[in-house]
Amino acid sequence: MRAASAIACVSFCIAPSFASAQSGNNLEVINHPNYDKSVFMPFSPAIKVKSGKLLWLAGGTALPVYHDHPHKRDEVVKYLKNDLEAQVRQTMDGIMQTLKAANASPKDVVHVFIFRTRPRMGDIGKASAIVNSYFAPYNHKPATTNMAVLELGEPEQLVEIQVVAVVDN
């Protein structure tokens, strides 16, 4: 609730004329007064939650949504290939399944947290392009945090993604 209040406060402090409609009925994109629309931004600076309920998805990985814990070595080797783009796609596919199970869609996502290990030059762009491709059909750009971390759950794991959405039900 504090996060929603903080986002609402940020949006209130910016003149309403700079806010723009968002695909989700519960959301409104907030832009700064000097926003230059000719500059490509893969994310929104802020999204105001106008109504609805917060939906927090667990961090997703390239492993199937439902898998044994502790992880089985053969499952880890099968799904966690040393390919960032493949892991991001598999992770986003699982996230889309979870959103659908909650009667939500990509247009309801407020924030995406992307955690990457073993960063290389260009990885942030590669991961972001794939993640954005899941929101593009909805003309939606959630707020995003994209960071490199030392390690995740398994040595072979290159990415973990968590999303927060706002839903009506």
Sequence and secondary structure as in RCSB ss.txt:
>XXXX:A:sequence
MRAASAIACVSFCIAPSFASAQSGNNLEVINHPNYDKSVFMPFSPAIKVKSGKLLWLAGGTALPVYHDHPHKRDE
VVKYLKNDLEAQVRQTMDGIMQTLKAANASPKDVVHVFIFRTRPRMGDIGKASAIVNSYFAPYNHKPATTNMAVL
ELGEPEQLVEIQVVAVVDN
>XXXX:A:secstr
 HHHHHHHHHHHHS GGGEEE SSTTEEEE  TT  TTS  SS SEEEE SSEEEE   B SS SS  SS  HHH
HHHH  S HHHHHHHHHHHHHHHHHHTT  GGGEEEEEEEESS  TTHHHHHHHHHHHHHGGGT   EEEEEE S
  SSTT  EEEEEEEEE  
